[in-house]
Amino acid sequence: MASAMILAAGLGTRLRPLTDEMPKPLLWLGDRPLIAHIAERLAAGGVVRVAVNKSHLAERFSRDLLAAFPVPVEVLHEPEPLGTAGGLANAAGALGEGDVVLWNGDILIDLDVAALSAAHGRHGAGATLAVAPRPAGEGTVGVGARGEVVRLRGERFGDEVAGGDFVGVHVVGGALRRRLPPRGCMVGDVYLPWLREGRSLATFAAPAVWHDIGTVAAYLAASAHWLSQRGLRSYVGPGASVAGGVDVAGSVVGAGARVEGAGAARGCVVWPGAQVVLDAGAPLERAVVTAKGTVARAAA
């Protein structure tokens, strides 16, 4: 699989006020931005070139950030978001012909991209969707006996033997790419019409644990998962400082950040360069502190 695209042009409205300061794919996750984790997975799967679309807060996609990726990246600016299908259509020149891995820029998952690509090659379907397994009738996708998509957005196209959740990562084949609209949605404007014509979409079994970072709570859960994977109680980035009277339990403190005062930060993320002063009588719990000092808390 030579090419991939990371969809990064969305507005991230559910994550405001965080996305008033930073596009969702650039949210700090562990030791680097979310999009860098995605690029690493793509490179590990054999991808040799990546396109990234940008729109909201486009200036945040700096050359220095993208130059640190393990694979060459071409950035395409969309003055207004074109949608998941339109964004891929607009990237045709950067991606070349043939199959493309398409990865939503707000999805964190330890997915084997090479295995996904190989499965797509075996199936010969228009596209192959990575689907986290669930019982039949549950989730966003219904799967047939041959691993084909038989239910999507409530529409049925065959007998279902298993359910699942589409995790926002897929391989789009060349035939489907040639009929992409200049603006629109991959599911509603491409996949559903394809299925209605009696054509096939395949599925690939994705890991059951994955993170759709669409809310503050989901963002904090992804951060906690990152710590857990590495056996860390907390993470303090380069140049960051944590006062002696502060306990940063289950928290990530980004590079150059300062946590002062006394007390505890539990299950928090402090962005790089941010500053926060804790009060021993009022622990900071399940919150994100941005570089501008905004404190966003997960809903109870």
Secondary structure, DSSP 8 states (H G I E B T S, - for coil): --EEEEE-----GGGTTGGGTS-GGGSEETTEEHHHHHHHHHHHTT--EEEEEE-TTGGGS-HHHHHTSSS-EEEEE-SS--HHHHHHHHTHHHH-SS-EEEEETTEE----HHHHHHHHHHH--SEEEEEEEE-TT-BSEEE-TTSBEEEETTEE-S--SEEEEEEEEEEE-HHHHTT--SS--HIIIIIHHHHHTT---EEEE--S--EE--SHHHHHHHHHHHHHHTT-S-EE-TT-EE-TTEEEET-EE-TT-EEEESEEEES-EE-TT-EEEEBTTB-EESEEE-TT--EEE---
